[in-house]
Amino acid sequence: MSPWLIAGLALSVALLAATPYVWRRRGSVFALRWAAVAVLPAGLALAGLLTLVGRVGNAVTSFVARFVFSPTVWVGWSLLGAAVLVWVVAGAMQARGVGTTPARDETTSADTARRSPPRVVGRSTKQPGASSGAGAGDEFADIEEILRRRGI
């Protein structure tokens, strides 16, 4: 028998032995609840869950001991913390709109960008007196004529 099974059965027997005292002091409802809790350790031990809890406890204990005494683990946790910090800073920068536009080419300066004429979208490059020709320009000939008459 495993030590966990023995411990679970012993705890259940001890708690069940106290059930009559609870019955006299607190009443039948509390005694029934006490009995339900008393059989839990035996059930967990027989199902093998106490062994699982013991293994998890041993794993957590060894992890904590290794964490405290190993410099390699400290470096690993530091790197994880740095990664989280960089992620949060990048999110804050994005929320403020900082660093979201791509960097300009080094050959293009801000002065040449200011001196170049702005692009106007939607304006025709034709002279006002030129014929519109075939294609999409024919569709707008009437509109151009009306605008020309109004001086626009």
Secondary structure in CASP SS format (residue, H / E / C, confidence):
PFRMAT SS
TARGET T0000
AUTHOR 0000-0000-0000
METHOD secondary structure of the structure
MODEL  1
M C 1.00
S C 1.00
P H 1.00
W H 1.00
L H 1.00
I H 1.00
A H 1.00
G H 1.00
L H 1.00
A H 1.00
L H 1.00
S H 1.00
V H 1.00
A H 1.00
L H 1.00
L H 1.00
A H 1.00
A C 1.00
T H 1.00
P H 1.00
Y H 1.00
V H 1.00
W H 1.00
R H 1.00
R H 1.00
R H 1.00
G C 1.00
S H 1.00
V H 1.00
F H 1.00
A H 1.00
L H 1.00
R H 1.00
W H 1.00
A H 1.00
A H 1.00
V H 1.00
A H 1.00
V C 1.00
L H 1.00
P H 1.00
A H 1.00
G H 1.00
L H 1.00
A H 1.00
L H 1.00
A H 1.00
G C 1.00
L H 1.00
L H 1.00
T H 1.00
L H 1.00
V H 1.00
G H 1.00
R H 1.00
V H 1.00
G H 1.00
N H 1.00
A H 1.00
V H 1.00
T H 1.00
S H 1.00
F H 1.00
V H 1.00
A H 1.00
R H 1.00
F H 1.00
V H 1.00
F H 1.00
S C 1.00
P H 1.00
T H 1.00
V H 1.00
W H 1.00
V H 1.00
G H 1.00
W H 1.00
S H 1.00
L H 1.00
L H 1.00
G H 1.00
A H 1.00
A H 1.00
V H 1.00
L H 1.00
V H 1.00
W H 1.00
V H 1.00
V H 1.00
A H 1.00
G H 1.00
A H 1.00
M H 1.00
Q H 1.00
A H 1.00
R H 1.00
G C 1.00
V C 1.00
G C 1.00
T C 1.00
T C 1.00
P C 1.00
A C 1.00
R C 1.00
D C 1.00
E C 1.00
T C 1.00
T C 1.00
S C 1.00
A H 1.00
D H 1.00
T H 1.00
A H 1.00
R H 1.00
R H 1.00
S C 1.00
P C 1.00
P C 1.00
R C 1.00
V C 1.00
V C 1.00
G C 1.00
R C 1.00
S C 1.00
T C 1.00
K C 1.00
Q C 1.00
P C 1.00
G C 1.00
A C 1.00
S C 1.00
S C 1.00
G C 1.00
A C 1.00
G C 1.00
A H 1.00
G H 1.00
D H 1.00
E H 1.00
F C 1.00
A H 1.00
D H 1.00
I H 1.00
E H 1.00
E H 1.00
I H 1.00
L H 1.00
R H 1.00
R H 1.00
R H 1.00
G C 1.00
I C 1.00
END
